[in-house]
Amino acid sequence: MINKRLILLPFVLLTVGFLQAQPAKLIGQMADADSARLVEIFKDIHQNPELAFMETRTAAIIAKELNFLGYKVITGIGKTGVACILRNGDGPVVMYRTELDCNAVKEITSLPYASTKTMINSDGLEVPVMHACGHDAHIAWMLGIARIMVALKKEWKGTLVFIGQPAEEVLSGARAMVDDKMYEKGVPVPDFLIGLHSRPIPVGTLDNGYGNRMAGSDQLDVTFYGVGGHGSAPEYAKDPIVMGSNAVMQYQTIISRNIAAQDAAVLTVGAFHSGNSNNIIPASALLKLNLRWFNEKTRDVLLDGIKNVNDGVAIANNLPKELFPEIKMKGFVYPLENNAEMVTKINRSLADIIDIKNIVSDTPSLMGSEDFHHLVIGNKRTVYDYLMVGIANSAIFEKAVKAGKKFPFYNHNGNYEVDLSAIPLGTKIGATALFEMFRK
């Protein structure tokens, strides 16, 4: 039988004289001591990615690790979500969240631990999968943080909640956990919510600002219906591929001609599926759309514009009402807005972990989106901070900048690569931020 006290012994020895030491420095020593284990966990998760709401193996790793450490573990929330709770006397409730899911992207990094996996996605298609957004690093960070917080139990008071959330990439996992009555099942409502996300900036840099940091988003499917036929006789058919192609081009005029230039918005068609033969006109075409916005007026313009384009294309092709395009709304999130007081408090606490000049708080808002804050939307007592942690190798980053690139790689691309030195550093950042929120 594994002795838990022996596993934590190096951490316990480090805590001697804790009150005389800087908390961040001691947390840093603990993260370094745990680095080899966390890197192996990261590599394992990276090699075994799982798509949204299919993260059974990943969720089981979190449940096993935190159950061993003494957390109360609740599994199966929102299908594959995990909540781990450690009650440690009177004090605030602080929640820390990580994501579990991966992307349907083929890895091209050539790393020795690169993903070669494929999965059947929600549309029934076999697709290559990889962690192209750093969720594997996020999980490793959380497991390291959970261990540090147990070792420091005597030095903080309150309730700590770790959340392993499914389906962030489809922007519906947080809502799924809340809708599955997470809080009624024994998960305490937090006073503070913290999350970390990898960003392709150099290791040792941190982007943590307040106010609107990430855009709101919608994901929706549009199906164009037509009349199938032989490719040699299009006059007897109604071609949904042509209709969909027209719509793809017209959608962009919603941005350029209906939304003010000062208002940020993005409309992307990420997939177009139709037909399977060279000489057959299919009966339908599916478009997968993604929207980004910062206010609901802009969102309404986008959604109304999409419907108007769809209906216009249908009318132009003389379709009966029953064949007009259909819209299926999927994932949806509001803009993410960090709490200013929390940001200031956490950034100040990280000065012993990261050079203060490498902690930035005034970068522009990202057009990327998150459902992190949907864990607590509607809870007026909860404030949150979502931090962006640099994970790119510094030399690779500098080379990319010299070549005129903003980043060496981007999220959701097959060359996304987390430098291994970011594993202990992310653990230090997350644990220090958590510990700071328990301080009076």
C-alpha positions as a printed Julia matrix, in Angstrom:
440×3 Matrix{Float64}:
   0.0    0.0     0.0
   1.27   3.49   -0.88
   1.92   5.65    2.16
   0.45   9.1     1.57
   2.66  10.66    4.24
   5.79   9.41    2.47
   4.55  10.81   -0.85
   4.11  14.25    0.74
   7.25  14.08    2.92
   9.46  16.27    0.66
   6.74  18.94    0.74
   6.31  18.67    4.5
  10.05  19.16    5.05
   9.95  22.24    2.85
   7.22  23.79    4.99
   9.47  23.95    8.06
   9.86  27.63    8.83
   7.01  28.5     6.47
   5.93  31.53    8.44
   9.43  32.95    8.11
   9.55  32.33    4.35
   7.89  34.11    1.45
   4.87  31.95    0.5
   5.51  32.28   -3.24
   9.15  31.21   -2.87
   8.23  28.15   -0.83
   5.47  27.23   -3.28
   8.07  27.56   -6.05
  10.36  25.09   -4.29
   7.48  22.63   -3.93
   6.55  22.89   -7.59
  10.15  22.31   -8.63
  10.33  19.26   -6.34
   7.24  17.84   -8.07
   8.28  18.81  -11.59
   9.36  15.39  -12.9
   6.09  13.75  -11.86
   3.99  16.54  -13.36
   5.87  16.45  -16.67
   5.18  12.72  -16.95
   1.49  13.32  -16.23
   1.44  16.06  -18.88
   3.05  13.79  -21.48
   0.61  10.98  -20.71
  -2.43  13.25  -21.09
  -0.95  14.79  -24.23
  -0.62  11.33  -25.8
  -4.17  10.39  -24.81
  -6.42  13.35  -25.71
 -10.2   13.1   -25.55
 -12.91  15.16  -27.26
 -15.71  17.09  -25.53
 -17.94  15.02  -23.24
 -15.77  11.94  -23.95
 -13.03  12.72  -21.4
 -13.52   9.6   -19.28
  -9.85   8.67  -18.97
  -8.77  12.24  -18.23
 -11.5   12.72  -15.63
 -10.51   9.45  -13.95
  -6.9   10.65  -13.59
  -8.05  13.77  -11.74
 -10.49  11.85   -9.55
  -7.87   9.27   -8.57
  -5.13  11.81   -7.83
  -7.27  14.11   -5.69
  -9.09  11.32   -3.9
  -5.68  10.0    -2.85
  -4.81  13.44   -1.46
  -7.94  13.51    0.71
 -10.3   15.63   -1.38
 -13.98  14.71   -1.49
 -14.5   13.76   -5.15
 -17.77  14.0    -7.09
 -17.69  12.54  -10.61
 -20.02  12.43  -13.58
 -21.21  16.05  -13.32
 -22.36  17.26  -16.72
 -21.46  13.77  -18.02
 -17.68  13.78  -17.47
 -17.04  16.69  -15.09
 -15.25  16.27  -11.77
 -15.44  18.34   -8.57
 -12.9   17.88   -5.75
 -13.49  19.57   -2.4
 -11.18  20.17    0.56
 -12.79  21.78    3.62
 -10.21  23.34    5.91
 -11.97  25.45    8.52
 -13.67  28.81    8.36
 -12.71  31.05    5.47
 -13.53  31.86    1.86
 -14.56  29.34   -0.74
 -12.04  29.43   -3.59
 -12.67  27.48   -6.79
 -10.01  26.57   -9.35
 -11.02  25.2   -12.73
  -9.26  23.34  -15.52
 -10.59  21.97  -18.8
 -10.47  18.33  -19.88
 -11.12  18.22  -23.62
  -8.89  18.36  -26.7
  -9.22  19.53  -30.3
 -10.01  17.69  -33.53
  -6.6   18.58  -34.97
  -3.78  16.44  -36.38
  -0.54  16.95  -34.47
   2.5   17.93  -36.56
   5.02  18.75  -33.81
   7.19  15.6   -34.17
   7.54  15.49  -30.38
   8.43  12.04  -28.99
   5.18  12.15  -27.02
   3.04  13.55  -29.86
  -0.56  12.42  -30.15
  -1.31   9.89  -32.87
  -4.87   9.24  -31.69
  -8.12   9.46  -33.61
 -11.67   9.54  -32.23
 -15.22   9.41  -33.53
 -16.61  12.91  -33.06
 -20.18  13.98  -32.29
 -21.01  13.96  -36.02
 -19.9   10.32  -36.33
 -16.69  11.15  -38.21
 -13.27   9.73  -37.35
 -10.93  12.66  -36.74
  -7.34  13.11  -35.52
  -7.15  14.59  -32.02
  -4.56  16.49  -30.0
  -4.26  18.97  -27.16
  -3.74  22.03  -29.36
  -4.89  24.51  -26.73
  -2.83  23.49  -23.7
  -5.51  21.76  -21.66
  -3.05  18.96  -20.95
  -0.75  21.49  -19.28
  -3.69  23.0   -17.4
  -4.53  19.6   -15.92
  -0.93  18.96  -14.87
  -0.83  22.4   -13.23
  -3.99  21.66  -11.27
  -2.72  18.3   -10.03
   0.49  19.95   -8.81
  -1.43  22.79   -7.18
  -3.76  20.37   -5.4
  -0.78  18.59   -3.84
   0.84  21.84   -2.68
  -2.37  23.09   -1.07
  -2.68  19.86    0.94
   0.92  20.19    2.14
   0.18  23.77    3.27
  -3.14  23.01    4.97
  -1.96  24.46    8.29
  -1.25  27.82    6.66
  -4.66  28.62    5.14
  -8.29  28.35    6.14
 -11.39  27.97    4.04
 -12.78  25.61    1.4
 -10.9   24.74   -1.77
 -12.74  23.38   -4.82
 -11.02  22.0    -7.91
 -13.15  21.59  -11.04
 -12.25  19.37  -13.99
 -14.64  20.73  -16.6
 -15.57  18.94  -19.82
 -16.3   20.4   -23.24
 -14.71  23.84  -23.07
 -13.87  23.72  -26.77
 -17.57  23.57  -27.67
 -18.36  26.22  -25.03
 -20.95  24.12  -23.24
 -19.19  22.16  -20.48
 -19.52  24.77  -17.72
 -23.22  25.18  -18.38
 -23.61  21.39  -18.49
 -22.11  21.07  -15.0
 -24.31  23.83  -13.57
 -27.42  22.46  -15.31
 -26.6   19.06  -13.81
 -27.1   20.7   -10.4
 -23.43  20.8    -9.44
 -24.13  23.13   -6.54
 -27.08  21.05   -5.31
 -24.84  17.95   -5.34
 -22.53  19.35   -2.68
 -20.17  21.68   -4.55
 -19.89  24.91   -2.52
 -20.68  28.2    -4.26
 -17.34  30.02   -4.5
 -16.42  33.5    -3.36
 -13.53  33.49   -5.83
 -12.94  31.59   -9.08
  -9.48  31.2   -10.63
  -8.36  29.68  -13.91
  -5.14  29.53  -15.94
  -4.79  29.2   -19.69
  -1.7   28.66  -21.8
  -0.76  31.3   -24.36
   2.01  31.16  -27.01
   4.1   33.88  -25.37
   7.48  33.12  -23.74
   7.72  30.98  -20.62
   8.16  33.4   -17.73
   5.59  35.9   -18.99
   2.04  36.38  -17.75
  -0.93  38.3   -19.18
  -3.43  39.12  -16.46
  -5.56  42.22  -16.91
  -8.97  43.3   -15.67
 -12.17  44.23  -17.45
 -13.27  42.52  -20.66
 -10.53  40.02  -21.48
 -12.25  37.62  -23.87
 -15.15  37.88  -26.31
 -18.62  36.44  -26.12
 -19.28  33.68  -28.62
 -21.91  31.58  -30.35
 -21.44  28.32  -32.19
 -24.2   27.38  -34.59
 -24.91  25.05  -37.49
 -26.73  26.15  -40.65
 -28.25  23.51  -42.91
 -29.16  24.46  -46.49
 -31.72  22.2   -48.14
 -32.13  21.73  -51.85
 -33.22  19.14  -54.38
 -30.69  16.48  -55.27
 -29.99  15.42  -58.78
 -27.53  14.27  -61.42
 -24.44  16.4   -61.86
 -25.07  16.53  -65.61
 -28.52  18.14  -65.2
 -28.34  20.89  -62.54
 -31.42  22.56  -64.03
 -33.54  19.79  -62.49
 -31.99  20.21  -59.04
 -31.63  22.91  -56.4
 -27.95  22.9   -55.48
 -27.33  23.41  -51.72
 -23.56  23.62  -52.28
 -24.01  26.71  -54.42
 -26.45  28.13  -51.86
 -24.04  27.5   -49.01
 -21.15  28.99  -50.98
 -23.17  32.14  -51.65
 -24.02  32.38  -47.96
 -20.4   32.01  -46.85
 -19.45  35.05  -48.91
 -22.49  37.11  -47.96
 -22.02  36.45  -44.24
 -18.87  38.56  -44.32
 -20.85  41.6   -45.44
 -22.62  41.48  -42.07
 -19.27  42.37  -40.51
 -18.17  44.89  -43.15
 -21.5   46.62  -43.81
 -23.73  46.18  -40.76
 -21.37  46.52  -37.79
 -19.52  49.74  -37.01
 -15.8   49.62  -37.68
 -15.13  50.51  -34.03
 -17.09  47.47  -32.8
 -15.12  44.22  -32.78
 -16.82  41.17  -34.26
 -15.81  37.97  -36.04
 -17.85  35.53  -38.11
 -16.02  32.39  -39.16
 -17.32  29.42  -41.14
 -15.17  26.63  -39.76
 -16.62  23.71  -41.73
 -18.66  23.04  -44.87
 -19.95  19.48  -45.34
 -21.99  18.3   -48.3
 -22.22  15.38  -50.68
 -19.89  12.46  -51.3
 -19.78  11.93  -55.09
 -18.37  13.79  -58.08
 -21.49  13.55  -60.21
 -24.33  13.86  -57.69
 -25.88  17.11  -56.5
 -26.68  16.47  -52.81
 -29.9   17.38  -51.05
 -28.33  19.37  -48.22
 -25.22  21.23  -47.09
 -24.07  21.87  -43.51
 -22.13  24.97  -42.46
 -20.57  25.29  -39.0
 -20.33  28.91  -37.85
 -18.52  30.63  -35.03
 -19.25  34.2   -33.84
 -17.29  36.56  -31.54
 -18.6   39.79  -30.01
 -18.37  42.05  -26.95
 -21.94  43.33  -26.59
 -25.36  41.83  -27.16
 -26.36  44.47  -29.72
 -23.52  43.26  -31.96
 -24.55  39.67  -31.31
 -28.13  40.44  -32.41
 -26.87  42.05  -35.63
 -24.82  38.94  -36.39
 -27.62  36.46  -35.71
 -30.28  38.5   -37.52
 -27.92  38.99  -40.45
 -27.24  35.26  -40.76
 -30.97  34.49  -40.87
 -31.58  37.23  -43.43
 -28.77  35.95  -45.66
 -30.08  32.4   -45.38
 -33.64  33.41  -46.25
 -32.43  35.59  -49.11
 -30.47  32.72  -50.63
 -33.52  30.46  -50.32
 -35.78  33.03  -51.98
 -33.26  33.6   -54.78
 -33.32  29.83  -55.45
 -37.13  29.74  -55.44
 -37.34  27.28  -52.55
 -40.62  26.52  -50.79
 -40.81  27.5   -47.11
 -40.34  23.92  -45.95
 -36.88  23.89  -47.58
 -35.65  27.16  -46.08
 -32.35  26.84  -44.2
 -32.41  25.78  -40.56
 -30.23  27.19  -37.77
 -29.19  25.06  -34.81
 -27.79  27.06  -31.87
 -25.05  25.25  -29.94
 -22.43  26.61  -27.53
 -22.86  30.17  -26.21
 -20.87  32.3   -23.77
 -20.86  35.89  -22.55
 -17.69  38.01  -22.63
 -15.23  37.21  -19.83
 -14.57  40.15  -17.46
 -11.85  39.82  -14.81
 -12.34  41.46  -11.42
  -9.93  44.39  -10.99
  -9.32  43.93   -7.25
  -8.64  40.23   -7.68
  -6.27  40.84  -10.61
  -4.3   43.42   -8.62
  -4.05  41.16   -5.58
  -2.89  38.13   -7.58
  -0.43  40.02   -9.76
   1.2   41.5    -6.67
   1.55  38.05   -5.1
   3.33  36.68   -8.18
   6.27  39.11   -8.05
   8.42  36.45   -6.34
   7.58  33.92   -9.07
   7.81  36.06  -12.23
   9.85  39.18  -12.92
   7.39  42.03  -12.38
   8.17  43.51  -15.82
   6.95  40.25  -17.38
   3.51  40.53  -15.76
   1.36  42.6   -18.1
  -2.17  43.79  -17.46
  -2.85  46.28  -20.28
  -2.98  44.09  -23.38
  -6.03  44.35  -25.68
  -8.94  42.01  -25.15
  -8.75  38.7   -27.0
 -11.32  37.66  -29.6
 -10.98  34.14  -28.23
 -13.71  32.93  -25.88
 -14.11  30.84  -22.74
 -16.94  29.31  -20.73
 -14.91  29.35  -17.47
 -17.07  32.13  -15.96
 -20.29  30.31  -16.79
 -19.58  28.14  -13.73
 -20.58  31.15  -11.63
 -22.78  33.36  -13.83
 -25.78  34.33  -11.72
 -23.81  34.03   -8.45
 -23.57  37.7    -7.46
 -21.11  36.98   -4.66
 -18.52  35.37   -6.96
 -15.71  37.29   -8.65
 -13.13  35.72  -10.92
  -9.72  36.06  -12.55
  -8.59  34.18  -15.66
  -4.83  34.34  -16.24
  -2.88  33.78  -19.47
   0.42  31.93  -18.88
   3.3   31.9   -21.35
   4.22  28.39  -22.57
   6.41  29.02  -25.63
  10.11  28.26  -25.64
  11.84  31.66  -25.43
  14.35  30.97  -28.22
  11.62  29.73  -30.56
   9.5   32.77  -29.73
  12.35  35.21  -30.41
  13.11  33.49  -33.72
   9.47  33.82  -34.76
   9.4   37.53  -33.86
  12.55  38.17  -35.89
  10.83  36.48  -38.82
   7.95  38.96  -38.53
   5.5   36.66  -36.76
   3.49  37.61  -33.68
   3.68  34.1   -32.21
   5.64  30.94  -33.11
   2.36  28.99  -33.27
  -1.3   29.53  -32.49
  -3.94  27.78  -30.42
  -5.89  25.09  -32.28
  -3.04  24.43  -34.73
  -1.21  21.13  -35.07
   2.15  22.69  -34.15
   1.02  23.98  -30.74
   3.79  23.07  -28.28
   4.02  23.57  -24.53
   7.62  23.96  -23.4
   8.2   21.54  -20.52
   9.65  24.29  -18.32
   6.14  25.8   -18.28
   4.8   22.82  -16.29
   6.39  23.66  -12.91
   6.03  27.4   -13.58
   2.29  27.18  -14.23
   1.97  25.15  -11.04
   3.76  27.89   -9.09
   1.56  30.6   -10.56
  -1.68  28.77   -9.85
  -0.77  27.72   -6.31
   0.48  31.21   -5.42
  -2.71  32.8    -6.78
  -4.87  30.34   -4.84
  -2.95  30.81   -1.6
  -3.22  34.59   -1.98
  -7.03  34.41   -2.16
  -7.1   32.64    1.2
  -5.02  35.39    2.81
  -6.9   38.15    4.62
